[in-house]
């Protein structure tokens, strides 16, 4: 494998992990902010929305980590850091394996995004709120079709 290709993969994985860390930091901030709202007794500011948004951020961070580690394991299997990460379900043998793992993570994130949207707009729901569930259904069906009968 060329040095340039290895460098590109390492830079991609490094910045994707940094992005995940940033999502975690922002989500921790949102969680702490929600707890402060609760302890100050300002329930009318809807701290649950902040907590659900924090959960969405944590899930996005997880998607970024899955992508970075899976991508690295595919293209840099001999890398010292990646050999030390031993997660049973994150051992992709091909790009298709990684794609299926990422699809499942994205589906979970979409479900949480839908929950956030409903919580935020509970007083003014419209038909457009059905777009995310339709996306979830399409991604789920597409994922199932790509996996085959097993």
matplotlib code that plots the C-alpha trace (Angstrom):
import matplotlib.pyplot as plt

x = [0.0, 1.4, 2.5, 0.1, -2.9, -1.9, -1.6, -5.0, -6.6, -4.9, -5.9, -9.5, -9.7, -8.0, -10.3, -13.4, -12.5, -11.9, -15.3, -16.8, -15.0, -16.5, -20.0, -19.4, -18.3, -21.3, -23.6, -22.1, -22.6, -26.2, -26.8, -25.2, -27.3, -30.5, -29.6, -29.0, -32.4, -34.0, -32.1, -33.1, -36.7, -37.2, -39.1, -41.0, -37.7, -38.2, -34.9, -36.1, -35.5, -31.9, -31.4, -32.9, -30.6, -27.7, -28.6, -28.7, -25.2, -23.9, -25.4, -23.8, -20.5, -21.0, -21.6, -18.4, -16.4, -17.8, -16.9, -13.4, -12.5, -14.2, -12.6, -9.2, -9.6, -10.4, -7.5, -4.9, -5.3, -1.7, -2.0, -1.1, -4.1, -6.6, -5.3, -5.9, -9.6, -11.3, -15.0, -16.7, -19.3, -16.9, -14.6, -15.5, -14.1, -15.2, -16.6, -20.1, -19.8, -18.8, -21.7, -24.2, -22.9, -23.1, -26.6, -27.8, -26.2, -27.7, -31.1, -30.9, -29.8, -32.8, -35.2, -33.7, -33.9, -37.6, -38.2, -36.4, -38.5, -41.7, -40.7, -39.8, -42.9, -45.5, -47.8, -47.7, -47.4, -47.9, -47.8, -44.2, -43.2, -43.8, -40.8, -38.3, -40.3, -40.6, -36.8, -36.4, -38.7, -36.8, -33.4, -34.6, -36.0, -33.0, -30.7, -32.7, -32.7, -28.9, -28.4, -30.3, -32.4, -30.2]
y = [0.0, 3.4, 5.9, 8.5, 6.2, 5.2, 8.8, 9.7, 6.9, 7.9, 11.5, 10.6, 8.3, 10.8, 13.7, 11.4, 10.4, 14.1, 14.9, 12.2, 13.7, 17.1, 15.5, 13.9, 17.2, 19.2, 16.4, 16.5, 20.3, 19.9, 17.3, 19.4, 22.4, 20.3, 19.2, 22.8, 23.8, 21.0, 21.9, 25.6, 24.5, 25.9, 23.0, 25.2, 25.5, 21.8, 20.2, 16.9, 18.4, 19.2, 15.6, 14.1, 16.3, 15.2, 11.6, 12.3, 13.8, 10.8, 8.5, 10.6, 10.4, 6.6, 6.6, 8.6, 6.2, 3.2, 4.7, 5.6, 2.3, 0.2, 2.1, 1.9, -1.8, -2.4, -0.4, -0.5, -3.9, -3.8, -0.4, -0.6, 1.4, -0.5, -3.9, -2.8, -2.1, -5.4, -5.0, -8.3, -6.8, -4.3, -6.6, -5.8, -8.2, -6.1, -2.7, -4.3, -5.5, -1.9, -0.5, -2.7, -1.8, 1.9, 1.5, 0.0, 2.9, 5.5, 3.8, 4.1, 7.7, 8.5, 7.0, 9.2, 12.2, 11.5, 11.4, 14.7, 16.3, 15.0, 16.2, 19.7, 20.1, 18.3, 21.3, 21.8, 18.4, 18.4, 15.8, 16.7, 15.0, 11.7, 12.3, 10.9, 7.7, 7.2, 7.5, 5.0, 2.6, 3.0, 2.7, -0.4, -2.1, -1.2, -2.6, -5.8, -6.2, -5.7, -8.3, -11.0, -13.8, -14.7]
z = [0.0, -0.9, 1.7, 0.3, 0.6, 4.2, 5.1, 3.6, 5.6, 8.8, 8.4, 7.5, 10.6, 12.9, 12.0, 12.1, 15.7, 16.5, 15.1, 17.4, 20.4, 19.5, 19.3, 22.7, 24.2, 22.9, 24.1, 27.6, 27.6, 26.6, 29.3, 32.0, 30.8, 31.0, 34.6, 35.6, 34.2, 36.3, 39.5, 39.0, 38.8, 35.3, 33.9, 31.5, 29.5, 28.6, 29.7, 28.1, 24.7, 25.6, 26.9, 23.8, 21.6, 23.7, 23.1, 19.3, 19.6, 21.4, 18.7, 16.0, 17.8, 17.9, 14.1, 13.6, 15.8, 14.0, 10.6, 11.7, 13.4, 10.7, 7.9, 9.6, 10.2, 6.6, 5.1, 7.9, 9.6, 10.9, 12.7, 16.4, 17.7, 15.6, 16.7, 20.3, 19.6, 20.0, 19.5, 18.5, 16.2, 14.6, 12.7, 9.1, 6.5, 3.6, 2.7, 2.6, 6.2, 7.3, 5.2, 7.0, 10.4, 9.5, 8.2, 11.5, 13.4, 11.0, 11.4, 15.2, 14.9, 12.6, 15.1, 17.8, 15.5, 14.9, 18.6, 19.0, 16.3, 17.9, 21.4, 20.0, 17.8, 20.0, 19.9, 16.2, 14.4, 10.6, 7.9, 7.2, 10.4, 8.6, 6.3, 8.8, 9.5, 5.8, 5.5, 8.3, 6.5, 3.2, 4.8, 6.7, 3.7, 1.6, 4.2, 4.4, 0.7, 0.5, 3.2, 1.4, 2.7, 5.7]

ax = plt.figure().add_subplot(projection="3d")
ax.plot(x, y, z, "-o")
ax.set_aspect("equal")
plt.show()
